[in-house]
C-alpha cells in the first residue's frame, strides 16, 4: 500500500495524556556555554532559516516552524536543503551524543564532521540542543515512514499495521539507543517539558496516517491517546531489553496492542453516551484555527 501523506498537524489538539499543547519554554542551555534565545519550536525558526537560504516557506510550514514534522514533501529547494543540512549534522553528531549528551559542543563537532563550518550548526538549529532533539524525532519518523512505504499495509489488519509501525520506528533507532536515553534525560528538564508530548503526538499521528486512519470524530483522539501509551511503554521496555533480536520487546508490544484493542472496544460502547463524544471538535478544523493564531 502506498504511504498516505499526512495532512497538517494538530500540535497538541487532543488534550489527553501524552498529547499536551505546545510549550514556549526556552531551549536547553548548554552546560558549558549557555544558549540564549528561542524556543526550539519557535515559529520563526524555520522561516528565518529559509530566508537565509534564499527561499520561502510552503503553505505546509507557514506558522508552524516545521512541515508537519517533515512527513510531507515541501515546496522549494530551500526547505529540502535545510532539512538535508539538519539531517547531516544530526547523524554526524549522534556518536558524540552517546558520550556527551545533547550539547552545543556536540552540535559544533557534528557540523565539522559533516564537512560544514561550525556556524552551520547554529544557523540550522538556532534553538540549540533541544531543537536538535526535536529534529532527531522528526528524522526517526521520516525514516519509519520510508521503511513502511513499500510494505503491503492494505493486506494487513489494522492492529498489524500499527504493530509494524511501532516496531519499525524502534528498529530505526536501534543504532542510537544511548542517544535515545540521553533524549529522555533532556526532555525531563523543566524547560523542555512541552517538547516531549508534542513529538510523541507527532509520532503516533504519523503512525495512524500510515496505517490509513481517516477518522475525524472522537476516534481521532482515542486512537492517538491509546497509541501514545503503547509507544511510550514499549520504548522504555526496549531500552532495557537484552534479549536476542529484541524478541522480548516485540512480545511486550504484542501484549500492549492486545490491551489497546480491548480498551478500544470498551470505549466504543460509550460512543452515544449522552451524545457527548460526538460533540468533540473536529481535529482538522481545530488545526486550521490553531495555525491562524500562531501566525
LOKOL-446371 format. One record per residue (C-alpha): x, y, z; residue in one letter. Coordinates in steps of 0.001 Angstrom, whole numbers, plus 500000, padded with zeros to 6 digits. Each point is the difference from the previous one (the first is absolute). Example, Ala and Ser with C-alpha at 12.3 -4.5 7.8 and 13.67 -1.06 7.14 Angstrom:
! LOKOL-446371
512300495500507800A/501370503440499340S/
//
This chain:
! LOKOL-446371
500000500000500000X/501370503399499061X/500661502147503019X/497449502712500657X/501424503451500456X/498665501366503266X/498128503241499989X/500954503022502082X/500840499272503630X/497882500580503015X/502645501268502409X/498556498841503288X/496400499926498740X/498867497029502102X/500281501180503578X/500842496556501335X/502850498332501830X/503094500114497823X/498400502529497632X/500416503355501695X/499984503342498311X/503283501531498849X/502046501732502650X/501999503094499262X/502703499032502492X/503514500997498965X/502445497509498568X/502340498110502258X/503005502061501010X/503326498409499220X/501748498912503222X/503208501726498905X/498845502951497966X/496403501121500525X/497889500602496952X/497568502858500179X/497170500608497629X/497221498065498438X/497868497089500928X/500891496951497901X/496549500232498477X/499848503735499467X/497930500524496810X/502646502446498811X/502760497415500065X/499285498355496680X/498858503195498342X/503242501777500867X/502114497055498925X/498180499790496679X/500460503718499468X/503754499606500552X/499992497295497345X/498208502270497562X/496705498133499907X/496458500288501259X/497910497886502312X/497415497747498458X/496394500101501111X/500614496823501967X/502687501621502128X/498737503533500441X/499468500889503628X/501015496609501371X/503784500020499826X/500015496582498324X/498279498275497057X/497677497788502041X/502945498309501579X/501648499712496598X/497721497153498845X/498664501685496900X/502190501301497207X/500461503771500120X/500005502502497186X/503274501563499037X/503598498941499962X/500737502173503048X/497983497828502377X/501513496829498535X/503478501452500457X/499269501028503583X/498649496552500885X/502965498299498351X/502400502245501897X/498280499263503309X/499995496264499281X/503717500038499190X/500909501850503195X/497741497771502100X/501407496731498674X/503571501221500320X/499521501049503632X/498169496873501204X/503208498100500923X/501019502901502279X/496525500185501524X/500421496478501343X/502863501263502183X/499482503759500423X/496232500338499760X/498079502571497968X/502315502992500349X/501113503010498036X/503483498479499747X/498560496862498384X/498096502194497536X/503154501844498943X/501981496788499621X/497139498524498001X/500152502856497511X/503748499520499639X/499651496244499540X/497366500663497320X/502513502183498135X/498420503325500917X/501078503084501886X/499240499841503713X/497638502950499603X/497792497853497763X/498825498135503092X/498873503224501660X/498281501226496844X/498249496663499443X/498941499556503626X/499626503500501488X/498024498502502876X/503032498022501140X/500169496348501151X/496289499765500756X/499240500856496389X/502411497278498864X/498114497514502199X/496760501088498352X/501608499397496605X/501324496607501146X/496427498896500603X/498972501597496701X/502731498061498187X/498990496721501665X/496377500548498975X/500995500636496392X/502239496935499932X/497168497922501448X/497602501174497295X/502597499386497308X/500411496384501147X/496245499500500227X/499413501376496506X/500815496792498056X/498046497797502429X/496629498641498873X/498152501563502913X/496643499686498235X/500200496225500341X/500522500225503767X/497571500405502853X/500088503409501637X/501564498612503183X/502776498438497905X/500647503284498202X/500376501864503278X/502171497266501497X/502257500170496955X/500203503798500239X/501067499950503671X/502510497220499381X/501403501695496889X/500664503249501826X/501857498165502756X/502075498219497371X/500887503392498516X/501234501092503430X/501830496743500774X/503499501356499182X/499365503005502238X/498650498531503231X/502298502082502177X/498976503178498169X/496370499070500707X/500830499688503709X/501669503409499874X/496900501349498292X/497764498827502832X/502317501654502515X/499969503307498135X/496224500005499565X/499608499428503743X/501430503467500678X/497334502570500976X/500876502401497176X/499347497251497451X/496749498737501512X/497917500890496944X/502188498318497403X/499514496345500985X/496192499921499734X/500137501895496717X/502425497639498284X/498210496964501449X/496755501256498509X/501707500597496661X/501326496431499980X/496722498247500794X/498178502273497564X/502399498929497230X/499525496347500931X/496228500245499747X/500094501794496668X/502434497389498669X/497519497364501155X/497311501691497913X/498068501721502774X/497600502666498731X/497872500493503113X/498881503522500902X/497653499248502907X/500771498947503574X/501943497030498605X/502697502421498865X/500704500837503631X/499658496582501569X/502181498257497414X/502875502393500531X/499628500023503765X/500089496206500196X/502879499665497549X/502000502614501930X/499874497696503009X/501107497013497924X/502815501942498350X/501340501370503297X/499856496757501984X/501496497944497166X/502830502492499500X/500930499867503685X/499862496183500018X/502085499831496819X/502715502217501479X/500677497372502686X/499414496932497836X/502989497639499765X/498201497140498244X/501198498617496664X/498554502035497164X/497946502002502513X/497574497092500106X/498781500991503459X/499198503516498786X/497931498735497076X/498094497661502326X/499419502928502372X/498760502104497066X/497553497279498943X/498574499878503534X/499592503773500138X/498255500060496626X/497641497264501198X/499242502069503104X/499259503048497865X/497654498028497775X/497994498975503058X/499941503546501376X/499009501363496603X/497004497694499841X/498888501113503457X/500314503664499059X/497964499430496850X/497089498775502132X/499680503505501427X/499957501759496648X/496419501102500356X/500030500718503740X/498020503203500216X/501396500939496592X/502995501521501786X/502728498303497985X/498358501001496754X/500315503656501006X/503791499993500232X/501480502501497528X/501127498810496600X/503801499724500415X/500715501289496498X/497814503050500528X/501814500624503285X/503330499660498190X/499117502734497528X/498963502346502800X/503172499293501955X/502232500768497048X/498250503344499472X/500568500999503615X/503699499087499779X/500646502294497039X/
//
